[in-house]
Amino acid sequence: MKKYLIEFLKDIGIEPNFIAMSISILLIITFTAVIIHIVLHKIILKSIKRVDKKKKNFITSTLLESNLFQRLALVFQGLVVYWQTNIWIEKGFIYETLITISLVWISIFGLLAVYSIIDKVFSTLYQKTQTPFFAMQTVIQSIKLIFGIICFIYIISILMDKSPVAILSGLGAMSAVLMLIFKDTIMGFTAGLQLSTNKMVQIGDWIEMPKYGADGDVIDIGLNVVKVRNFDKTITTIPTYALVSDSFKNWRGMRESGGRRIKRAIKIDIHSIKFLSEEDIKRLEKANLLAPYLQEKKNEIKNYNESNKFDLSVSINGRRLTNIGTLRAYILTYLKNHPNINKDMTIMVRQLAPDEYGIPLEIYCFTSTTVWADYENIQSDIFDHIYSVLQEFDIKPYQYG
């Protein structure tokens, strides 16, 4: 090849000395690289886009997604420069410089092309298998990290003109430093495997982690950090390993169950608790929800008192209906008939231990929806109703002051 170049320079009246030959060879290499770049990026790439626009298929979409074709094209350009350098230039400073640049170029864009292929392979697997996204993402990032380290070691070996094996053997002395540098990455990788294997958290889960001020939906899970969009629209980043080493609350189970728990107590003033009189019972029997309960209880208490021959002229003798007990029965029946309460889950009204604020009467049930706004509306409506009916039972809620 050089013989033809020398003859060409003589024909056009240029002395084929070292400088003229070097400039001519560099121009040839540069011109070839530019021509290949134009052909690949301006002609072939546009043709692939036209074909993909008319009829999408796996090959064209793979080449276009994640800039795979552009990266492969740049790798090919680097290979062309490498081949031409070996053909035209003898060993020396220029040769070593061009070879080093071309190999580094090939390594970097080769790594990026591998990343594009990995992304395409795993996106296809995700669509086919519906594997949890986080599990896929952890594997993807781990594989990319491995290839990145290999490429980094190879580039260092090129720049230092040493074998990659020699570089690796030298890394043994730097293991402590590397462990410190990649501490978060290693811990994140280990934590990622545990989280994905045990299905502890996924994209879209509502998690609560007060230590980091996180209370919202998980929007991204990476090798090093997990991003949570809080309900005030702020973003909190949590180290991935913290989800394994620290405790957090995941509300996914609540969403999957189809019901969200209501667990709230109203404080009853102890001084307002009393036995129900006959007049009170007759008045409350007009309530549709209470009539069956009162009739059953009246018969039960009457039979019990008569069988034991209690002197009912004294109020502490025998069994009697109380306003707080009747209120509990009413609230329980009310919840069981409420259209927005999940009937397949626990429904309970219980009396807790009294304290300085009165007797807590706790409502425990689940709504039939997990949507936050709807849940709050249902809960508010229930307690609006309960506070409003307290006076019908001559019961007063405790209020300080």
Residue pairs with C-beta under 8 A, 6 or more apart in sequence:
1 87
1 88
2 21
2 88
5 16
5 21
5 24
5 25
5 28
5 88
6 16
6 21
9 15
9 16
9 20
9 21
9 24
10 16
14 20
22 94
25 88
25 89
26 94
28 84
28 88
29 81
29 84
29 85
29 88
29 98
32 80
32 84
33 77
33 80
33 81
36 76
36 77
36 80
37 73
37 77
40 73
40 76
40 77
41 70
41 73
44 73
45 69
45 70
45 73
48 60
48 63
48 64
48 69
49 64
51 60
52 60
52 61
52 64
62 68
62 120
63 69
63 72
65 116
65 119
65 120
65 123
66 115
66 116
66 119
66 120
67 112
67 116
68 113
68 116
68 117
68 120
71 109
71 110
71 112
71 113
71 116
72 113
74 105
74 109
75 106
75 109
75 110
75 113
77 105
78 102
78 103
78 105
78 106
78 109
79 102
79 106
81 98
81 101
81 102
81 105
82 99
82 102
82 103
82 106
85 95
85 98
85 99
85 102
86 99
89 95
89 98
100 158
100 159
103 158
104 155
104 158
104 159
107 151
107 154
107 155
107 158
108 151
108 155
110 151
111 147
111 148
111 151
114 147
115 144
115 147
118 140
118 143
118 144
118 147
119 140
122 136
122 139
122 140
125 131
125 136
126 133
126 136
132 196
132 199
132 202
133 202
133 203
133 221
134 192
134 195
134 196
134 201
134 202
134 203
134 221
135 196
135 197
137 221
137 222
138 189
138 192
138 193
138 195
138 196
138 221
138 223
141 189
141 192
141 222
141 223
142 189
142 192
142 223
145 185
145 189
145 223
153 164
153 167
153 168
153 171
154 164
156 167
157 163
157 164
157 166
157 167
160 167
171 178
179 186
184 224
184 239
184 241
185 223
185 224
187 239
187 240
187 241
188 222
188 223
188 224
188 225
188 239
188 240
188 241
189 223
190 241
190 244
191 240
191 241
191 242
191 243
191 244
191 245
192 221
192 223
192 240
194 200
194 244
195 201
195 221
195 240
195 243
195 244
200 243
200 244
200 250
201 207
201 218
201 221
201 226
201 243
201 248
201 250
202 218
202 221
202 252
203 218
203 219
203 220
203 221
204 217
204 218
205 217
205 218
205 250
205 251
205 252
206 216
206 217
206 218
206 250
206 251
206 252
206 255
207 214
207 215
207 216
207 218
207 228
207 248
207 249
207 250
207 251
208 214
208 215
208 248
208 249
208 251
209 215
209 228
209 238
209 242
209 243
209 246
209 248
209 249
211 242
211 246
212 236
212 238
212 242
213 230
213 236
214 228
214 230
214 236
214 238
214 248
215 228
215 230
215 231
216 228
216 229
216 230
216 231
216 236
217 228
217 229
218 226
218 227
218 228
219 227
219 228
219 229
219 235
220 226
220 227
221 227
221 240
222 240
223 240
224 239
224 240
225 237
225 238
225 239
225 240
226 237
226 238
226 239
226 240
226 243
227 235
227 236
227 237
227 238
228 235
228 236
228 237
228 238
229 235
230 236
254 260
254 261
254 370
255 370
257 345
257 366
257 370
258 342
258 368
258 369
258 370
259 342
259 344
259 345
259 366
259 367
259 368
259 369
259 370
260 366
260 367
260 369
260 370
260 375
261 364
261 365
261 366
262 363
262 364
262 365
262 366
262 367
262 378
262 379
262 382
263 362
263 363
263 364
264 362
264 363
264 379
264 383
265 352
265 360
265 361
265 362
265 363
266 360
266 361
266 363
266 383
266 386
266 387
266 397
267 357
267 358
267 359
267 360
267 361
267 397
267 398
268 324
268 358
268 359
268 360
268 361
268 395
268 396
268 397
268 398
269 358
269 395
269 396
269 397
269 398
270 354
270 358
270 359
271 396
272 323
272 394
272 395
272 396
273 322
273 323
273 324
273 359
273 395
274 322
274 323
274 394
275 315
275 320
275 321
275 322
275 323
276 284
276 320
276 321
276 322
276 323
276 326
280 323
280 394
281 294
281 298
281 321
284 290
284 294
284 326
284 392
284 393
285 291
285 294
285 295
287 330
287 392
289 330
289 333
289 334
289 337
290 326
290 329
290 330
290 333
293 326
293 329
293 330
293 333
294 321
294 326
297 321
297 329
298 321
301 318
301 319
301 320
301 321
304 318
304 319
305 312
305 318
305 319
308 318
310 317
310 318
311 317
312 318
323 393
323 394
323 395
324 351
324 359
324 361
324 393
324 395
326 393
327 361
327 389
327 390
327 393
327 395
328 349
328 350
328 351
328 361
330 389
330 393
331 349
331 361
331 363
331 386
332 347
332 348
332 349
334 385
334 386
335 341
335 347
335 349
335 363
335 365
335 382
336 343
336 347
338 382
339 368
340 367
340 368
340 369
340 374
340 378
341 347
341 365
341 366
341 367
341 368
341 378
342 365
342 366
342 367
342 368
345 365
345 366
346 364
346 365
346 366
347 364
347 365
347 366
348 364
348 365
349 361
349 362
349 363
349 364
350 361
350 362
350 364
351 359
351 360
351 361
351 362
352 359
352 360
352 361
352 362
353 360
354 360
357 398
357 400
358 397
358 398
363 382
363 383
363 386
367 374
367 375
367 378
367 379
369 375
369 378
387 397
390 396
390 397
